[in-house]
C-alpha cells in the first residue's frame, strides 16, 4: 500500500528537544537523520509527524523531497531549533532525508488519546511505516481526519 509515489510513514518527534514548527517557519524544511526506524525513508514518501511530548498528537504532513542524503553543512541549518546541545555530535558519517511540510493540523481526532479510543494506536506510539497492510486502518483514519489547509495558505491569512 503506497500513496502513489512512495510509502507513508508516521514519524515521532519530541517537541521538548526540537522545535519542528519553528524550523519549518524559518527554513521551510528539515533534514531528518536516518535511524533504524526510518532507514528506508525515500524521496517521494509522505510522512505524518507525531509530536510525542507535550502535545501527543499528529501535527504535520510532510513530503520527503530528498532521501539518503550524506551530511553537508546544509544539514546544520536547523540546529538553532534544537533544545539541547548538539555541538559535540559528529554527523559526518550519517545519512539524512529532507522533508518539507505540506500541511499542519490541530485536529482533536489526531490526538493520541482519541486514536487510542479508536483502538488504532497503543500507549506508546512509535515511528511506523503506515504503508504496511497491518496499519491500513490507522493510515486511513489519519488521512480522513487530516483536513487542515496547506501551510502556505495559512501564512497568507
N, C-alpha and C positions, 0 to 999 in steps of 0.2 A: 504494500500500500504506500503510494507516494503522492506528492502534491502536484504531479505533472512534470516538475523539473528535477526534484530530488526528494530526499527524505524530510520528515517532520520530526522535530525534537522538542523536548521540554528540558530547559537548561536552568538549573538553580543557581542563584547568587545570593549573597548576604549583604544587604544594604548597610549593615554596620561596618563593612570592610571596604565597600566600593560604591561610589555614587554613580550608578548607571545612568540615571536620568540627567544628571549634571553633565556627564561626559557626552551624552547624545546631544544635549542642547548646545554645547560648545563646539564639538567636533563633527557631529552627525554620524559617528561611527565608533566602534570599539574593536580593538584587537583582543581576541579571547584566546587564552593559551590552551593548546591541545593537552588534555589529560586523559587518563584511561577511559573515563566515561564518555568523552566526546572525541575520541581519536579518529573516528570515521566521519566526522562532520565535513561536508564538501561544499564547494561553490554551487549555488543553486538550491541548497537546502533552505528550509524555513524553520525557525525556532520560536518558541514561546518562552519568554524569560520569567521565571518564578522567583519573586523576592521572598526568601525564606524568613528573613527577620528584618524588621519587626512586622512587616505587612502581612506575610503569609498569604500571598496571592499572586496570580499571574498578572503581570503588568504590561509587558511589551510583546509585540510580534515583530520579528526581525527577519531579514533576508541575509543569507550568507553570500557575500559578494567576492570573497577570496578565501581559498582553503589551502591547507598545507603550506603556509607562508613562513619562510625562515625569519628569524629575528632580524630586525633592522631598526634604526633609530626611530622610525615612524611608530613602532610598537609602543614606545615610551610616551607618546603624546598624551595619553590619559592618566599618567602617573599622578598628576595633581589631584585626581579624584579618589585615589587610594587613601583609606583612612588609617592605615598602619604603614610603618616604614618599609620600603622595598628597595632601598639603596644597596643593600648588601646581597641581593639575589642576582645570580648570574643566569640570564635567559638566553645567552648567545647560542646555545645548542638546542633550543626549544623550537617547536613549531606553533604557529598561531593560525587562527582563522578570523576573517574580518566580517563583522556584522554591521548592518545599517538598519535603523528602525523603519518599520512600515506603519505601525500604529501603536497606540497605547490605550490602556483601559483602566477603569476603576470599578468594573462590573462586580457587584456583590456576588453574582453567581460563580465568579472565578476566585473567590476566597477559599482558602484551604478547608475551613470548617464546612462550607457548603458542598465542596466536592467530596468530602468525607461522608456527609449525609447522603449523598447520591451514590455512595459506595464505589466511587471512581478513583479514589486516592487513599493511601494509607496514612498512618500517623506521621511518618517522616518522608516527605516527597524527595525524590532523587532525580538526577538527570537521567532522562529516559528517551529512547528512540521511539517516538509515538507512531512511526510508520509500521511497527510490528503489529501483527494481527491482534495480539493479546491486549493492545492498548487502543484498539479502534474506538471503543465506546468513549474513552477519555478524550481522544483526539476530536471526535465528532462533537462532544459536549463543549469543548473549548472553542472550536470553530463556530458553533451555533451561538455562543454567548460573547464572542469577541466582536463587538459591534461598534466600537468607538471609531471616530473619524481618524484619518491619517494625521500624523504629526504635523505635516506641512499645513494642513487646513486649520489646525488648532492655533498655530503661530500667527496666521493671518487675522484671526479674530481679535 
